[in-house]
Structure formats: structure tokens, C-alpha cells
């Protein structure tokens, strides 16, 4: 019984590792009609910044991809359109987590605080946040 539990735990951990490997965190640098470019790495300061490896990855952007943003831990997810994301990229740095299968995006989650940068995108529901 113990051996079966341990084997099940190992299989579960391997499955979780595979699922997490399909996400890329970074900052969107360019949004075009059929693709999105994300800059990864290089988020450290000081001497570690010199050693940080900065990469730009381009993913295919299918029609109807889910784009969402959460402004805080106690708030609901807000759906965004591709046009709103393009506008936000022009105005500020947009930190995101891109879920993908190989090179095709399945979901984009915009992260960021409630008062800075990407956190202000479509924050119409909370006008008292001053």
C-alpha cells in the first residue's frame, strides 16, 4: 500500500512538472495580428543582471485566445480583448504569463498591481481605488 502511494505521488509530481513547463513568464514587447512576442529573463538588478539571459520568444496567436487580468488577490478575473492588450503594450510594460502548446498560445494572463501599468487596464468596476 505504501509503495503504491509513493509511485502515485511520483507520477503526480511528474505530471505537474510537465504542466508547468508549458508556461512562459515575461513582458510583452510586440503584439501583431497573428503573433505575440514575449521578452523573458533579465529581471534582476546589479551584478546578477549582467549574467541574466534575456530572450525574446514569439508565439502564434490564434483567434479567440483567452486574455484575462486579475488586479488583486481578492478580485475577480476580467476578460480583455486583443485591442486592449495592444493599447496597453504601447503605453507601458505588460507582464504576462503565456500558456502555450509548442508555439501556439492557449491563454494569456496579464499580471501586475492594481495601481501601476497593466493593473489599470479596464479597471472600470473599481472607481473608488484612489
C-alpha positions as CSV (number, residue, x, y, z in Angstrom):
1,X,0.0,0.0,0.0
2,X,2.8,2.4,0.9
3,X,4.7,1.6,-2.3
4,X,1.5,2.3,-4.4
5,X,1.1,5.7,-2.7
6,X,4.7,6.6,-3.3
7,X,4.5,5.6,-7.0
8,X,1.3,7.6,-7.3
9,X,2.9,10.7,-5.7
10,X,5.9,10.5,-8.1
11,X,3.6,10.2,-11.1
12,X,1.6,13.2,-9.9
13,X,4.7,15.3,-9.5
14,X,5.9,14.4,-13.0
15,X,2.5,15.4,-14.4
16,X,2.6,18.7,-12.6
17,X,6.1,19.4,-13.9
18,X,5.0,18.8,-17.4
19,X,2.0,21.1,-17.0
20,X,4.2,23.9,-15.6
21,X,6.7,23.6,-18.4
22,X,4.1,24.9,-20.8
23,X,4.0,28.4,-19.3
24,X,6.3,31.3,-20.1
25,X,6.6,34.4,-17.9
26,X,7.8,37.7,-19.2
27,X,6.9,41.1,-20.7
28,X,5.1,41.5,-24.0
29,X,7.2,43.5,-26.4
30,X,5.1,43.3,-29.6
31,X,1.6,42.2,-30.5
32,X,0.8,41.6,-34.1
33,X,-2.3,40.2,-35.8
34,X,-1.0,36.6,-35.8
35,X,1.7,36.6,-33.2
36,X,2.9,37.9,-29.8
37,X,6.5,38.4,-28.7
38,X,7.5,38.0,-25.1
39,X,10.8,39.0,-23.5
40,X,11.9,36.6,-20.8
41,X,14.7,36.9,-18.3
42,X,16.7,39.9,-17.3
43,X,14.5,40.9,-14.4
44,X,17.3,41.2,-11.9
45,X,19.4,44.2,-10.8
46,X,23.0,44.7,-10.0
47,X,25.7,42.2,-10.9
48,X,23.2,39.4,-11.4
49,X,21.6,41.5,-14.3
50,X,24.9,41.2,-16.2
51,X,24.6,37.4,-16.1
52,X,20.9,37.2,-16.8
53,X,19.9,35.7,-20.1
54,X,17.4,37.8,-22.0
55,X,15.4,36.0,-24.7
56,X,12.6,37.0,-27.0
57,X,10.1,34.3,-27.8
58,X,7.4,34.6,-30.5
59,X,4.2,32.6,-30.3
60,X,1.4,32.2,-32.7
61,X,-1.8,33.9,-31.6
62,X,-5.0,32.0,-32.7
63,X,-8.3,33.8,-33.0
64,X,-10.4,33.7,-29.8
65,X,-7.5,33.2,-27.4
66,X,-8.4,33.8,-23.8
67,X,-6.8,37.0,-22.3
68,X,-7.5,37.8,-18.7
69,X,-6.3,40.1,-15.9
70,X,-6.6,39.9,-12.1
71,X,-6.0,43.2,-10.3
72,X,-5.6,41.7,-6.9
73,X,-5.8,38.5,-5.0
74,X,-9.4,39.2,-3.8
75,X,-10.8,40.4,-7.1
76,X,-12.4,38.6,-10.0
77,X,-10.7,37.9,-13.4
78,X,-11.5,40.5,-16.0
79,X,-11.5,39.4,-19.7
80,X,-9.6,41.6,-22.1
81,X,-9.7,42.0,-25.8
82,X,-6.7,41.8,-28.2
83,X,-7.1,45.5,-29.0
84,X,-7.0,46.4,-25.3
85,X,-3.8,44.4,-24.9
86,X,-2.2,46.1,-27.9
87,X,-3.0,49.5,-26.4
88,X,-1.5,48.5,-23.1
89,X,1.7,47.3,-24.8
90,X,2.0,50.7,-26.5
91,X,1.6,52.6,-23.2
92,X,3.5,50.5,-20.6
93,X,5.3,47.3,-19.9
94,X,2.8,44.4,-19.6
95,X,4.0,41.5,-17.5
96,X,2.2,38.3,-18.6
97,X,2.2,34.5,-18.1
98,X,1.6,32.9,-21.5
99,X,0.2,29.3,-21.5
100,X,1.2,27.6,-24.8
101,X,1.3,24.3,-26.7
102,X,4.6,24.3,-28.5
103,X,4.5,27.7,-30.3
104,X,0.7,28.4,-30.2
105,X,-0.8,30.4,-27.4
106,X,-3.7,28.9,-25.4
107,X,-4.1,31.6,-22.7
108,X,-2.6,35.0,-21.7
109,X,-2.8,36.1,-18.1
110,X,-1.8,39.7,-17.5
111,X,-0.3,40.2,-14.1
112,X,0.6,43.5,-12.3
113,X,-0.5,45.6,-9.4
114,X,-3.8,47.4,-9.1
115,X,-2.4,51.0,-9.5
116,X,0.5,50.6,-11.9
117,X,0.8,49.9,-15.5
118,X,-1.1,46.9,-16.7
119,X,-3.2,46.9,-13.5
120,X,-5.1,49.9,-14.8
121,X,-6.4,48.1,-17.9
122,X,-10.2,48.0,-17.8
123,X,-10.4,48.8,-14.1
124,X,-13.9,50.3,-14.6
125,X,-15.5,48.2,-11.8
126,X,-13.4,49.8,-9.0
127,X,-13.6,53.6,-9.4
128,X,-13.0,54.1,-5.7
129,X,-9.4,52.7,-6.0
130,X,-7.6,56.0,-5.4
